Amino acid sequence: MASPVQPSVTNPSSFFARTRQVAAAMVVGATLVGSGLEEAWPNFLNPDIVSQFSLQPQDVAWLAAIPDLCLIPVPLLAWFWEDLLGPGHVIHLSLLPQIALWLLIAFLPSRTTLFIACTCISIIEANAKSIVHVHIAELVRAKPRGMLTIQSGVMEGVGMLTVYVISKYLSWTNAHIVCSALIGTVFIFMTFVPESPYWLLKKGKIDEAYQALLRLRGNKDEVDLELQEIKEAISEKPINTIKDQVSQLLIPMNYKPVLLVSTMAFLQAAGGTNIVFRFLVFLLGEGNPDQDPAFQSIIIGVAQLVSICASIFFIDRVERRTLIVGSSLVCAVSMACITCVLHLSTAPKWLMGVFLATFTVFSSFGIDPVVNLVEAEVLPIPVRSVGARIATMVFSLSQFLLTVTYGATSQNMQVLFLSFTVSNLLLGLVSWRWIPGTKGKPLTKLQTLFRRRSRAAEKNVNRTCGTLEK
């Protein structure tokens, strides 16, 4: 019987091996600080800034929607670069131009600059965003994979909280210098992260794959076993080109997980998470204009960050589907309560802020990071790249339409929040019915989950992993 890809470490160097993997995963995850900055950036557009740049309400909506618009076609175009350069190099190189673009916004502010710089940042960020979670999953062992993959959500939350703080307390120029400095710091540390051993083996670079695993694991015997296991997983169906991956989508065990993660991506977007993040200050102002919405957004941002950290603690102790189902139900109830507050003129408006905070906390706890993790885990090796991109495109198209439409529906927010309620309920239903158990299982042992009915395949993988552990 084949040895497990990621055997338990019992030698004296195990602490250093874990430290190397944790450090690599945290640095790759930290690249999503830029995504957090980009996600919450519309909160900079307060009435004074809107007046200064002569922005119309529809301009604000389009500036917020640009990231999603770019994420629709760009991931497929970026697929070529990932196949050519490797996921690690694509993520690393995407940081460098962002440094300059944030400085451009800082020192040459104008309506034209905002649209050009935001579009360029969104295109560059789109090149890397869809592969960050998959790249982390390929760098680390099975046991801490959940924790180390979703910690990237902490860094994205750091980026959003940074925007909430600096938009209130710093000048326009200094705030965007801080954004540039954050990206520059991550760029420097990313230099020390090895390339994905999966990609290196697909390209026939066996020695480089061995060295990458050795840097991450530190134990030669372990590396030999893991290298052989990855080779066997790849050699079952060698995928060398983008065309090969597309052809593999015709196989049921490959298109089923792609269909699942795409459906979840659509419901995640339609659930309203990004709308709340992007327009948090404005929504809080609608709910309780007597309080300072910017300060409230900072409090909610801190609570969001704490919830992501709590998710890291639970992710390898509780099944993924349990976290998604529970969180989506709480989010659905929160959105339904906001709908009632808006409908009932006698309801205290400060309740809207409470329910927005509840929604933000549970969405960050069990929906956003866990859905991204499930995507990285259940997509089979033959279609992992194309599957991740299809899911990203579905999410982005849904989010783009929702963000652009928000300007038209802001006068009738009851309909908007009611749609969020329905989407979160459907996300919980889909997750409960179709997400298989993936906690603690090596990636190569998850390849057969969709070969038969998910639950039957899952039991077979559980038996295999239990035998390997013994």
C-alpha positions as CSV (number, residue, x, y, z in Angstrom):
1,M,0.0,0.0,0.0
2,A,1.3,3.4,-0.9
3,S,2.6,5.6,1.9
4,P,0.6,8.7,2.8
5,V,1.6,11.9,1.1
6,Q,1.9,13.8,4.4
7,P,2.9,11.4,7.1
8,S,3.1,12.4,10.7
9,V,6.4,13.8,11.8
10,T,8.1,12.2,14.7
11,N,11.7,13.2,14.3
12,P,13.4,16.0,16.3
13,S,13.2,18.4,13.4
14,S,9.4,18.3,13.4
15,F,9.1,21.6,15.1
16,F,11.2,23.3,12.4
17,A,9.3,21.5,9.7
18,R,6.0,22.8,11.0
19,T,7.5,26.3,11.4
20,R,8.7,26.3,7.8
21,Q,5.2,25.3,6.5
22,V,3.4,27.8,8.8
23,A,5.7,30.6,7.6
24,A,5.3,29.8,3.9
25,A,1.5,29.5,4.2
26,M,1.3,32.8,6.2
27,V,3.4,34.7,3.6
28,V,1.3,33.4,0.7
29,G,-1.9,34.2,2.6
30,A,-0.6,37.7,3.4
31,T,-0.7,38.4,-0.4
32,L,-4.5,38.7,0.2
33,V,-3.9,41.9,2.2
34,G,-4.1,43.6,-1.2
35,S,-7.4,41.9,-1.8
36,G,-8.7,43.2,1.5
37,L,-7.5,46.7,0.7
38,E,-9.2,46.5,-2.7
39,E,-12.4,45.1,-1.2
40,A,-12.9,47.8,1.4
41,W,-11.5,50.7,-0.6
42,P,-14.9,52.1,-1.6
43,N,-15.3,53.1,2.0
44,F,-12.7,55.9,1.2
45,L,-15.3,57.5,-1.0
46,N,-17.0,59.6,1.7
47,P,-19.1,62.7,0.6
48,D,-16.0,65.0,0.8
49,I,-14.0,62.8,-1.6
50,V,-17.0,62.3,-3.9
51,S,-17.4,66.0,-4.1
52,Q,-13.6,66.6,-4.6
53,F,-13.4,64.2,-7.6
54,S,-16.9,65.1,-8.9
55,L,-18.0,61.5,-8.7
56,Q,-21.6,60.6,-9.4
57,P,-23.4,57.8,-7.4
58,Q,-23.0,55.5,-10.4
59,D,-19.3,56.2,-10.5
60,V,-19.0,54.9,-6.9
61,A,-20.9,51.8,-7.8
62,W,-18.6,51.2,-10.8
63,L,-15.4,51.8,-8.8
64,A,-16.6,49.2,-6.3
65,A,-17.5,46.8,-9.1
66,I,-14.3,47.0,-11.1
67,P,-12.6,44.2,-9.1
68,D,-15.4,41.8,-10.0
69,L,-15.5,42.9,-13.6
70,C,-11.8,42.1,-13.9
71,L,-12.1,38.8,-12.2
72,I,-14.5,37.5,-14.9
73,P,-12.1,37.2,-17.9
74,V,-8.7,37.7,-16.3
75,P,-8.4,34.3,-14.5
76,L,-8.6,32.5,-17.8
77,L,-6.0,34.7,-19.3
78,A,-3.8,34.3,-16.2
79,W,-4.1,30.6,-16.5
80,F,-1.5,30.8,-19.2
81,W,0.9,32.6,-16.9
82,E,0.4,30.1,-14.1
83,D,1.1,27.3,-16.4
84,L,4.2,29.0,-17.7
85,L,5.7,30.5,-14.5
86,G,4.1,28.5,-11.7
87,P,1.5,29.7,-9.1
88,G,4.1,30.9,-6.7
89,H,5.8,33.2,-9.2
90,V,2.5,34.5,-10.5
91,I,1.5,35.5,-7.0
92,H,4.9,37.1,-6.2
93,L,5.1,39.1,-9.4
94,S,1.6,40.4,-9.1
95,L,2.6,42.4,-6.0
96,L,5.2,44.6,-7.6
97,P,3.0,46.8,-9.8
98,Q,0.5,47.2,-7.0
99,I,3.1,49.0,-5.0
100,A,3.4,51.7,-7.7
101,L,-0.3,51.9,-8.4
102,W,-1.2,52.7,-4.7
103,L,1.4,55.4,-4.8
104,L,-0.1,56.7,-8.0
105,I,-3.5,57.1,-6.3
106,A,-1.7,58.8,-3.3
107,F,0.2,61.5,-5.2
108,L,-1.8,62.0,-8.4
109,P,-5.4,61.9,-7.3
110,S,-8.1,62.6,-9.9
111,R,-11.2,60.9,-11.2
112,T,-9.3,59.5,-14.2
113,T,-6.5,58.2,-12.0
114,L,-8.9,56.5,-9.7
115,F,-10.5,54.5,-12.6
116,I,-7.2,53.7,-14.3
117,A,-5.4,52.7,-11.1
118,C,-8.4,50.7,-9.6
119,T,-8.7,48.8,-12.9
120,C,-5.0,48.0,-13.1
121,I,-4.9,46.9,-9.4
122,S,-8.0,44.7,-10.0
123,I,-6.5,43.1,-13.1
124,I,-3.2,42.3,-11.3
125,E,-5.0,41.1,-8.2
126,A,-7.2,38.9,-10.3
127,N,-4.1,37.1,-11.7
128,A,-3.3,35.7,-8.3
129,K,-6.4,35.7,-6.2
130,S,-7.9,32.5,-7.6
131,I,-4.8,30.4,-6.9
132,V,-3.7,31.6,-3.4
133,H,-5.8,29.0,-1.5
134,V,-4.9,26.2,-3.9
135,H,-1.2,27.1,-3.7
136,I,-1.2,27.0,0.1
137,A,-3.0,23.7,0.1
138,E,-0.2,22.3,-2.1
139,L,2.5,23.5,0.2
140,V,1.4,22.1,3.5
141,R,0.5,18.7,5.1
142,A,-3.0,17.4,5.5
143,K,-3.4,17.9,9.3
144,P,-2.8,21.7,9.4
145,R,-4.0,22.3,5.9
146,G,-7.4,23.8,6.9
147,M,-5.9,26.1,9.5
148,L,-3.1,27.3,7.3
149,T,-5.3,27.8,4.2
150,I,-8.0,29.9,5.8
151,Q,-5.5,32.0,7.7
152,S,-5.3,33.9,4.5
153,G,-8.7,35.2,5.4
154,V,-7.1,36.8,8.5
155,M,-4.8,38.8,6.2
156,E,-7.6,39.8,3.9
157,G,-9.5,41.0,7.1
158,V,-6.4,42.9,8.1
159,G,-6.5,44.7,4.8
160,M,-10.1,45.6,5.2
161,L,-9.7,46.8,8.8
162,T,-6.7,48.8,7.7
163,V,-9.0,50.7,5.2
164,Y,-11.6,51.3,7.9
165,V,-9.0,52.8,10.2
166,I,-6.8,54.9,7.8
167,S,-9.8,56.2,5.9
168,K,-11.0,57.8,9.1
169,Y,-7.7,58.9,10.7
170,L,-5.2,59.6,7.9
171,S,-5.1,62.0,5.0
172,W,-5.8,60.6,1.5
173,T,-2.0,60.7,0.6
174,N,-0.8,59.1,3.8
175,A,-3.5,56.4,3.8
176,H,-2.5,55.2,0.3
177,I,1.2,55.3,1.2
178,V,0.3,52.8,4.0
179,C,-1.4,50.6,1.4
180,S,1.7,50.6,-0.8
181,A,4.0,49.9,2.2
182,L,1.9,46.8,3.2
183,I,2.1,45.3,-0.3
184,G,5.8,46.0,-0.5
185,T,6.5,44.2,2.8
186,V,4.6,41.1,1.6
187,F,6.6,41.2,-1.7
188,I,9.9,41.0,0.2
189,F,8.8,38.0,2.3
190,M,7.3,36.2,-0.7
191,T,10.8,36.0,-2.2
192,F,11.6,33.2,0.3
193,V,8.6,30.9,-0.4
194,P,9.3,27.9,-2.7
195,E,7.3,27.1,-5.8
196,S,4.5,24.5,-5.7
197,P,6.0,20.9,-5.9
198,Y,2.8,19.8,-7.8
199,W,3.5,22.3,-10.6
200,L,7.2,21.5,-10.6
201,L,6.5,17.8,-11.0
202,K,3.9,18.4,-13.8
203,K,6.7,20.3,-15.6
204,G,9.1,17.4,-15.1
205,K,11.3,19.4,-12.8
206,I,11.9,16.6,-10.3
207,D,15.1,18.0,-8.7
208,E,13.5,21.4,-8.1
209,A,10.3,19.7,-6.7
210,Y,12.5,17.7,-4.3
211,Q,14.3,20.8,-3.1
212,A,11.0,22.7,-2.6
213,L,9.6,19.8,-0.5
214,L,12.9,19.6,1.4
215,R,12.7,23.3,2.3
216,L,9.1,22.8,3.5
217,R,9.5,19.4,5.3
218,G,13.2,19.2,6.3
219,N,13.2,15.4,6.5
220,K,14.7,13.5,3.5
221,D,12.8,10.3,4.1
222,E,9.5,12.1,4.4
223,V,10.3,14.1,1.2
224,D,11.0,10.9,-0.7
225,L,7.7,9.3,0.3
226,E,5.7,12.5,-0.5
227,L,7.4,13.0,-3.8
228,Q,6.6,9.5,-4.9
229,E,3.0,9.8,-3.8
230,I,2.5,13.1,-5.8
231,K,4.2,11.5,-8.8
232,E,1.7,8.6,-8.7
233,A,-1.3,10.9,-8.3
234,I,-0.2,13.0,-11.3
235,S,0.8,10.0,-13.5
236,E,-2.6,8.4,-13.2
237,K,-3.9,11.1,-15.6
238,P,-1.0,13.2,-16.8
239,I,-2.1,16.8,-17.5
240,N,0.4,18.8,-19.4
241,T,-1.5,21.5,-21.1
242,I,-4.6,23.8,-20.6
243,K,-6.3,21.8,-23.4
244,D,-5.8,18.6,-21.4
245,Q,-7.5,20.1,-18.3
246,V,-10.5,21.3,-20.3
247,S,-10.9,17.9,-21.8
248,Q,-10.9,16.4,-18.3
249,L,-14.0,18.4,-17.5
250,L,-16.1,15.8,-19.5
251,I,-15.4,13.2,-16.9
252,P,-18.0,13.0,-14.1
253,M,-15.6,12.7,-11.2
254,N,-14.0,15.9,-12.4
255,Y,-17.0,18.1,-13.5
256,K,-19.1,17.2,-10.4
257,P,-16.7,19.0,-7.9
258,V,-16.3,21.9,-10.4
259,L,-20.1,22.2,-10.5
260,L,-20.3,22.1,-6.7
261,V,-17.7,24.8,-6.0
262,S,-19.2,27.0,-8.8
263,T,-22.7,26.7,-7.3
264,M,-21.3,27.6,-3.8
265,A,-19.3,30.5,-5.3
266,F,-22.5,31.9,-6.8
267,L,-24.5,31.6,-3.6
268,Q,-21.6,33.0,-1.6
269,A,-21.6,36.1,-3.8
270,A,-25.4,36.4,-3.9
271,G,-25.4,36.1,-0.1
272,G,-24.2,39.8,0.2
273,T,-20.9,39.4,1.9
274,N,-18.9,41.7,-0.4
275,I,-21.7,44.2,-0.6
276,V,-21.7,44.6,3.1
277,F,-17.8,44.9,3.2
278,R,-17.7,47.4,0.4
279,F,-20.5,49.6,1.6
280,L,-20.3,49.0,5.3
281,V,-19.9,52.7,6.2
282,F,-22.8,53.7,4.0
283,L,-25.1,50.9,5.3
284,L,-24.3,51.9,8.9
285,G,-25.1,55.5,8.0
286,E,-28.5,54.4,6.6
287,G,-29.2,52.4,9.8
288,N,-28.2,54.9,12.4
289,P,-27.0,58.2,11.0
290,D,-26.8,59.7,14.5
291,Q,-23.7,57.6,15.3
292,D,-20.3,57.8,13.6
293,P,-20.5,55.1,10.9
294,A,-16.8,55.2,10.3
295,F,-16.1,54.4,13.9
296,Q,-18.7,51.7,13.9
297,S,-17.1,50.1,10.9
298,I,-13.8,49.9,12.8
299,I,-15.5,48.1,15.6
300,I,-17.1,45.6,13.2
301,G,-13.8,45.2,11.4
302,V,-12.1,44.2,14.7
303,A,-14.9,41.7,15.4
304,Q,-14.6,40.3,11.9
305,L,-10.9,39.8,12.4
306,V,-11.5,38.0,15.7
307,S,-14.1,35.8,14.0
308,I,-11.6,34.7,11.3
309,C,-9.1,33.8,14.0
310,A,-11.8,31.8,15.8
311,S,-12.4,30.0,12.5
312,I,-8.7,29.0,12.3
313,F,-9.1,27.3,15.7
314,F,-12.2,25.4,14.7
315,I,-11.5,24.5,11.1
316,D,-9.4,21.4,11.8
317,R,-11.7,20.3,14.6
318,V,-15.1,20.6,12.9
319,E,-16.1,19.3,9.5
320,R,-16.2,22.0,6.8
321,R,-19.9,21.5,6.0
322,T,-20.9,21.9,9.6
323,L,-19.2,25.4,9.7
324,I,-20.8,26.5,6.5
325,V,-24.3,25.3,7.3
326,G,-24.3,26.8,10.8
327,S,-22.9,30.1,9.6
328,S,-25.1,30.5,6.6
329,L,-28.2,29.9,8.8
330,V,-27.1,32.7,11.2
331,C,-26.4,35.0,8.2
332,A,-29.8,34.3,6.7
333,V,-31.5,35.1,10.0
334,S,-29.5,38.3,10.3
335,M,-30.4,39.4,6.8
336,A,-34.1,38.6,7.4
337,C,-34.0,40.7,10.6
338,I,-32.5,43.7,8.7
339,T,-35.3,43.3,6.2
340,C,-37.9,43.5,9.0
341,V,-36.1,46.6,10.5
342,L,-36.3,48.4,7.2
343,H,-39.9,47.4,6.6
344,L,-41.1,48.4,10.1
345,S,-41.0,52.1,10.6
346,T,-41.3,51.7,14.3
347,A,-38.3,49.4,14.7
348,P,-35.2,50.9,16.3
349,K,-32.7,51.7,13.5
350,W,-29.7,50.9,15.6
351,L,-30.7,47.2,15.3
352,M,-29.5,47.3,11.7
353,G,-26.0,47.9,12.9
354,V,-26.3,44.9,15.3
355,F,-27.5,42.6,12.6
356,L,-24.9,43.9,10.2
357,A,-22.2,43.1,12.8
358,T,-23.7,39.6,13.3
359,F,-23.8,38.9,9.6
360,T,-20.2,40.1,9.2
361,V,-18.9,38.0,12.1
362,F,-20.5,34.7,11.0
363,S,-19.8,35.3,7.3
364,S,-16.1,35.7,8.1
365,F,-16.2,32.8,10.5
366,G,-17.8,30.0,8.5
367,I,-18.6,31.1,5.0
368,D,-15.9,33.0,3.1
369,P,-12.8,31.2,4.4
370,V,-14.4,27.7,4.5
371,V,-15.9,27.9,1.0
372,N,-12.5,28.9,-0.3
373,L,-10.9,26.0,1.6
374,V,-13.4,23.5,0.2
375,E,-12.6,24.7,-3.3
376,A,-8.9,24.1,-2.8
377,E,-9.6,20.6,-1.3
378,V,-12.3,19.0,-3.5
379,L,-11.0,20.0,-6.9
380,P,-9.2,17.0,-8.4
381,I,-5.6,17.5,-9.6
382,P,-6.5,17.1,-13.4
383,V,-8.9,20.1,-13.3
384,R,-7.7,22.0,-10.2
385,S,-6.5,25.1,-12.2
386,V,-9.5,25.3,-14.5
387,G,-11.9,24.5,-11.8
388,A,-10.6,27.2,-9.5
389,R,-10.9,29.7,-12.3
390,I,-14.4,28.7,-13.3
391,A,-15.5,29.2,-9.7
392,T,-13.8,32.5,-9.5
393,M,-15.4,33.7,-12.7
394,V,-18.9,32.6,-11.5
395,F,-18.3,34.4,-8.1
396,S,-17.1,37.6,-9.8
397,L,-19.8,37.8,-12.4
398,S,-22.5,37.4,-9.7
399,Q,-20.7,39.9,-7.5
400,F,-20.3,42.4,-10.4
401,L,-24.0,42.4,-11.3
402,L,-24.9,42.7,-7.6
403,T,-22.5,45.6,-7.0
404,V,-23.6,47.6,-10.1
405,T,-27.2,46.9,-9.3
406,Y,-26.8,48.1,-5.7
407,G,-26.9,51.7,-6.8
408,A,-30.4,51.1,-8.4
409,T,-31.7,49.1,-5.4
410,S,-30.4,51.2,-2.6
411,Q,-33.7,53.0,-2.4
412,N,-35.4,49.7,-1.9
413,M,-33.0,47.8,0.3
414,Q,-35.7,45.5,1.6
415,V,-35.6,43.6,-1.7
416,L,-31.8,43.5,-1.6
417,F,-31.6,42.0,1.9
418,L,-34.4,39.6,1.3
419,S,-32.4,38.2,-1.6
420,F,-29.4,37.9,0.7
421,T,-31.6,35.9,3.1
422,V,-32.7,33.4,0.4
423,S,-29.1,33.0,-1.0
424,N,-27.7,32.2,2.5
425,L,-30.4,29.6,3.1
426,L,-29.7,27.9,-0.3
427,L,-25.9,27.9,0.5
428,G,-26.6,26.1,3.7
429,L,-28.8,23.6,2.0
430,V,-26.3,22.8,-0.8
431,S,-23.5,22.5,1.7
432,W,-25.4,20.1,3.9
433,R,-26.4,17.9,1.0
434,W,-23.3,17.7,-1.2
435,I,-20.1,18.8,0.6
436,P,-18.1,15.7,1.4
437,G,-15.9,15.4,4.5
438,T,-12.3,16.5,3.8
439,K,-11.0,17.3,7.3
440,G,-7.5,15.9,7.9
441,K,-7.2,14.0,4.6
442,P,-4.3,14.3,2.2
443,L,-5.1,16.0,-1.1
444,T,-4.1,12.9,-3.2
445,K,-6.6,10.8,-1.1
446,L,-9.4,13.2,-2.0
447,Q,-9.2,12.6,-5.7
448,T,-11.7,9.8,-5.7
449,L,-14.4,11.5,-3.6
450,F,-16.6,12.2,-6.6
451,R,-15.8,9.0,-8.5
452,R,-19.0,7.5,-7.0
453,R,-21.7,9.1,-4.8
454,S,-20.0,11.5,-2.5
455,R,-20.9,9.8,0.8
456,A,-19.8,6.4,-0.3
457,A,-16.6,7.7,-1.7
458,E,-16.0,9.7,1.5
459,K,-16.4,6.5,3.6
460,N,-13.8,4.7,1.4
461,V,-11.3,7.6,1.8
462,N,-11.9,7.6,5.6
463,R,-11.1,3.8,5.7
464,T,-8.0,4.3,3.5
465,C,-6.7,7.2,5.6
466,G,-7.3,5.3,8.8
467,T,-5.4,2.3,7.5
468,L,-2.5,4.5,6.5
469,E,-2.4,6.1,10.0
470,K,-2.2,2.7,11.6
